[in-house]
Amino acid sequence: MPMHIQFVEGQPPIEKVRNQAAVKRGPLVYCIETSDTPEKSGILVVYIDSDSDLKANYRDDFWAV
C-alpha cells in the first residue's frame, strides 16, 4: 500500500502552531516538540526545509524493545 510523504502545516490563525509543521506518511504523523530537543536548546534548533525530497527507508534497528 503506497503511503505518500507530505508536510502538514498548522493553521495560521492559531498562534501556537503558526509556522509549525509535521511530516505525515499514511496514517502516521511525525513531529518534534520542545521536550524532544536537547536540554536548553529549544524547538528553534529543529528545521526541515519544506522543499526537501523526503524518502522512507526501512531500518530493522529502528524499533527498540
Phi, psi and omega in degrees: 000121180290137177232102183288148179262133178212159174270139175242120182261150175291158180286124183306325179293341181268107188302322184292338180246005178299136180065024176242153181214162175229164177254129181243135175224108185061228180276358182267137177238124180254128178214162178236133177246170182306322181293346179271351184267160177301150182306136178066016180260325180080165185287340184290350177277351181261124182212131172234124178292126182293349176269002181297145176266092184279138179226141178274136177231137176278132176228116182287348178263006184288318183273127178246145180259000000 
